[in-house]
């Protein structure tokens, strides 16, 4: 059968999608990027905030149309929305043939086969020979589904007193090095999930309920996977989890992340190793030392801080204070010279005042973050913050986000202009989306998809390939992005 998949949400969800594709391919199915030709369509959903739920619902409805207009015989919904609203999806969307939660990834083969599948199919088996493929994303817009079927809040309201009500058994699944995967990233970079789940109780977050308790993979499994990826041509490894710096602590293995980084740093073929999703209370000096010393470990820290006002942080149930964050960021810069800092914030949390926002703006100005993302607060049932009044109007939330992002844009633009003339190493990702004669590349200080980029001009694009590392000279800046010309291939 031909299988198509749409992956929504974060890179952690993308790894689950890659595993499902690998399992389907291993079972003998053919993969397709053409939704109209797929016999089975899988939508791997996100449900972190309301906009993500809405996108997931719209995508399900868009794919469901292929049961009428295309070859689709079965529609499978997986991921966080399926974990959170399992019974509601079954009741409200009869087009759906199977629903798999975040802990049921290995069941994808049986879900594809439906009632005809052989019971007891084992999802995980020995090594993968799955080839690289281009990103399996053929859904480009939500279309215009019937208004009555697009309200994500209907699922939230329905969850009370229905089959999806908690408590339920928490997910426990975690893939390993022998699990087949079909990479949906470009061939030169790949995500590796080093742990799953979360044990924190942040007031705004539903992830612990959707993903289960924190559980680390054994280091030997991660290294085995990394070696296999490098042998297949992967040059950049992106280590991810809900809290990457908590790695090993659940297994009573203090210093495990630093040891893992040092071992990964020895793998032939890898050029960059990047850490994403760090946590302010679990960054230790051993990890910072391993980052500073490892020639392949990117001097890059992705540290979601969420806010800088002490009263907002307390209501969010986040550890630390503004003063602690000031000290932490200073320590990071001292321990890892030249480090690039990325963070995310939430504005409009219940009780947030203009004074709180002013403190956050001052914090951003003080610390010169390289990359900042800002989300408006989403009032999610199932979180402890849902008991608060959602007292900041949507218009005010959006305005605060725009003001904070406007500040960051000005700060970055000024620093970028000061970089003109610098020579730096970059990796080529491929042609720019809006101009095939311009190449899109990244520095070690820029993660794929989420950060700004370097655009290479004054060169023959055909002379470069995705995954090539080049020395470039920065010749200009455009807001967040840099413009450069290649000097040499390295």
Secondary structure, DSSP 4 states (H G I P E B T S, - for coil): -EEEEEE-S-HHHHHHHHHHHHHHHHTTPEE-S-GGG-SEEEEEE--SSHHHHHHHHHHHHHHHTHHHHSS--EEEEEEHHHHHSHHHHHHH-TT--EEE-TT-GGGHHHHHHGGGSPTT-----S---PPP--------------GGG--HHHHHHHTTTSTTPSP-PPP-----TTS-----S-TTEEEEE-EE------TT--HHHHH-S-EEPPHHHHHHHHHHHHHTT--EEEEE-SSGGGTTGGGT-TTHHHHHHHHHTT-TT--EEEE-SB-TTT--HHHHHHHHH-SSB-SEEEB--B---HHHHHHHT-SS-HHHHHHHHHHHHHHSTT-EEEEEEEES-TT--HHHHHHHHHHHHHHT-SEEEEEE----TTSGGGGS---S-HHHHHHHHHHHHHHHHHHHHHHHHTTTT-EEEEEEEEEETTEEEEEEEEETT--TTTS--EEEESS-GGG--TT-EEEEEEEEEETTEEEEEEEEE-
